[in-house]
Amino acid sequence: MAKRRDVLKAGAAAALTTPAIFGGVMLPEVARAQLCRAEGLRTQQTEHDSPPVRPYIEPLFIPPTLHRVNPAALSPPPDPNRHQRFEDFPPVKFYETHLKQVYWNYHQDLSSLNPNNGSIGWGYDGVLPGPTLVARYGEAVFVRRHNDLPQAADTPLPFGYPAITTHLHNAHTATESDGYPMDFVEPGNFWDHHYAMIYARNNPDEALASLWYHDHMINFTATNVYSGLSAMAIFYDDLDSGDERDKRHGALRLPSGYGKYDIPMILHDVRFTTQGHPDYNLFNTDGHLGDYMTINRKVMPFLKVERRKYRFRIYDGGPSRFYELMLGDNSTMFVIANDGNLLEEPVEVSSIVMGPANRYDVVIDFSRYRPGQSVELLNVMEHINGMGPSGRRLDPGLRVMRFDVIDSNVEDNSQLPDFMRRLPRIDLDSVVAHREWIFDHDMGLWTINGSFMDPTVISAAPKQGTAEIWTIRNAGSGWAHPAHIHFEEGRVLEWNGRKPVGVLNSRKDVYMLGPNDEIKVFYRFDDFLGRYVIHCHNNVHEDNAMMLRWDIVPS
Ligand SMILES: [Cu+2]
């Protein structure tokens, strides 16, 4: 029998003549490019609709910040022998968190449909998204995460598996704290994470700003994250100091104040049962689509905003949906960071295009609106199944949230800097190896280099202190893959043969690969040793085997 890919490649010649999708083309033209060839699309996903809800009833939820604990209260105490370089970077901030089952109010019109008055979920400390980790470079962090979820036999959640491992995406973290998919613990146990809070190669140009943490359980990442196990993390340093009044020379003075003018927003699309609980089809390996967009686990929320600049850290939390987000009045915003990494210069755009696990920091200036005005945030990216976007634009767009401009005479000490963070130098002379990673589909599952995830197989073993060029290719013509590589940020040298420009001229950790897209990425491997993974961040593809292990080994 012919592989499905061979059949679909009948349309590949035409696909090659269409513009690149996610790379090389400036926004917003990118969104009008053809994404998945019509002949490659399988049938429309047929799932029931969620119960109706009223839009813009729920306020946007701002997750609390993770609360610190006294290290003396940790029992047993942290074991330095479990961690690489613990003594080099002794933790100065300690946290303890408990993963619990909860009934969460996604929307009052859904909560009212069941006797628990909430939608069943799993959350870090019982909130969805979990508490935000706010950290600073130079101040190492220790987090103990307890699995207090019910045993598999006892949970009323009909999907997900209550063993957990937590990935702080995409921190420069030693393997034993990275949430490796096999480093899971069952209910009743805990796992300790040490975040050294160091720049890669001790270079401030390598700073990360907007991160998130989420479950990475082998085979159950999609369902566990969908259940609620995702949260944000924010890293500051002297440049991006989190203080818009910072008087020090060089401080960027971006809009600041966690949850006030510096607001993380994570998107998850969710489908709800007639009882108002999240619904999930475990037998669909193409990808899962919800029919409601949630931001910070609220369905179509609103946010009251003052007439000034805001920094929004926007994350696509998956499991499978790609977005093109735009303001309802078609006005522009400034992208300041791609995948959580500050750009050299802000880029003005009328929309942002993102796939699962991509992040964009944007600055929106609401001083242009009159008090009492409202502006919607819309998603105009069409999906008809979970494999990837259809290539068509939705008109009208799907409602995501609404900003309500209030009457206020507010100070705005923030600025939109002309220049932000320098990109690290790419030293091609240090390249010692080239590798290729082909993302494809075989025997009903998703493959990389023809293989399924097997944690006992080491697919690459780059040496510490070296650099390599990794080519990543989407071999399919009918689907998209957000390819993710742990531990290091990569620099795209070529996206379908062209140098990346605009918002794509950045350090990245998730690459949206449309049909037949190919990228060449520069990587270095420093500071820690051990096991990491490359995988598709369409979590349904990931769980259906699209992941490989690679290790950093001593030089
Ligand atoms: Cu994929």
Residues whose N, C-alpha, C, O or C-beta is under 5 A from the ligand:
A	BS01	CU	A480 H481 P482 C536 N538 H541
